[in-house]
């Protein structure tokens, strides 16, 4: 189990018991500080804001120290400009004491998308198509009413913006039996 925390404009991967040097914190030696988690990992990964509200990373301030001296040398050629300075960064040494997480699932879980219908899949008969007002036009059979209930326009699937391979078809039992016999070779 570990967490990634943000402090002092930097990110650190921390585990329980780990000691590290970070930017100076305004806390006294021996006090506990809470670090801001941006990722938590155990059996599951939590990095959303709702899930991270239940994650707490606490650390104990061990000491305030100064970093190693850095030499800064500035030089401009042909101008006689040379400057040498140094810098020591103020740091805080901490030890991570605890990483705790409440296992509350976020309210807005994953949404699942509807599976696309295969092109050769049969469209189920419209239940109560007559009750919904999908009447067959005069002189046309019940297949037209079923096609209208399935969402295919009177001018065919091209008029409704659906490709021929994706268009739902209303198959009658006679045509499907004829196709099966033709495939069997009988």
N, C-alpha and C positions, 0 to 999 in steps of 0.2 A: 504494500500500500504506500502510495506517495502522492504528493500534491505539487503543483506548480503555483508559486505565489509571486505577487508583484510588490516590490518595495523600492523606493528610491529611484524610480524610473527604469528598473531592471527586473528581470524575471529569474527565479531560482527554482530548481527542482529539489524539494526537501523531503526527507523521511524522518521518522521519529528517532531522536537521539543524535541527529546530525548537528555539527557545529559549523558555522560559516560567518564570514565577514560581510557586512552589508553597509550601505550608506548610513551616516549618523542618524540615530533615532532620538527624539526628545524624551527619553525615558531614563529613570535612574537605574543604576546597577542593582541587580537582584529583583527587579520588577518583571512582571509578565506583560507581554505585548501580543496583540492579535494581528496576524498578517492577512492580507487580502488574497484569497485563493482565486485562481482563474481556471484551474483544472484539478479534478480529483480522480484518482484511479485506485480501485481495489478489484473486486470482481466485475464491476461495471465502470464505465467512464462517465463522469459528470462534468460538463462544461457549459451547460446552459444556465442562465441567470436564476431561474426558479429552482433548479437543483442545487446550485452553489449557495443558496441562502441557508441551507442546513449544514454546510461544511464549515468547521471551525479549525483554524491552525493557530496554535499558541506557542510562544517561544519565550525563553527566559533570557534577559539581558545579562551577559557575563561581565563585559568590560567595554569601556570606550577607549579606543586606541587610535593611533595615527598610522597611516599607511607608509610604505617605503617611499623615499624621496625620489622624485622624478626630475631629471635635469632637462631644462628647456633651453635650447640654443637657437637664437635667431641670427641670421647672417644674410646680408645683401652684397653681392659681389660688385667690385669696382666703385664702392661708395664709402668704404671704411666703417660700415655699420655692423657691429657685433654686440649682442646682448646675451647674457647667460643668467637664467633664473632657475629657481627650483619650486617644487610643489609637493606638499604632503597632504593627502586626503584624510579627512576625519571619518573614522569608521566605527561601527559597533559590532562587537562579537556576540553572537546569540547562539543558543542551543534550542532546537525544536523539541518541545516537551510533549505535545499531543497533536494528533490529527484525528478529529472526530467527524462523523457524518451521520445525519439522520437519513434513513432510507425512505423518504417520502417521494412518491412518484409525482412528476409534474402534472398539473391539471390538464394542460393541452397536450395529450400524448400524440403519437404518430397517427396520421390519417392514412387510410388505405384507399388506393384507387380501385375503381371498378375494372375488372379484367375485360380486355377487348374481346368481342365475339369473333370467332374464326369465320372466314369467308364461306366455308362449306357447311357450317353448322345450320341446322334447321331452326327456323323461327317458330316459337310456340304459337299455337292458335290464340288469337285475341279473345280473351275471356270476356264475354258480355259485350262484344263489339256492337251488336244491335242496340244494347242498352245505352251505350255511350254515343249513339247517333251516327255510327258509321254504317250507313245503309248502302246497299249496292245500287249503283246507277242503273237506269232502265236498260234492259237488254244485255246486261253483263252479269256474270256468275258470281258466286260467293268468294272467288279468289281475289277479285278486285276489292271487295270489302275488307278482306284479311290484309291485303297489301296496304290499303289506306290506313288500317288500324296499326300496322307495323311501321308506318311513317314513310312509305314510298309514295311519291306523288303520282298523279294521273299520267304525267308525261314520262314516267320512268325514273330511275335513280339519277340520271344525269341532271334532270331538272331540279332535284333537291340538293345537288352538290355532292353526291355520294358516288364514288367510283363503282364500276360494275362488279369488281371483285369483292367490294365491301358491302354491297347492297343486300339487304335481307330479302329473301324470296319466300313466297308462300307456295309450298309444294303440295300438290294433291296426292293422295295415296296411289292413284293410277299411274302417274308419271314416275314416281319413285320405284314402283314395282317393275315398270318397263325398263328403267335404267339398270336395275339390279339383274334382270334377265339378260340384257344386252351385255353386261360385263361378264356374266357367267358363261355366256356362249350357248345358251339353250334356245 
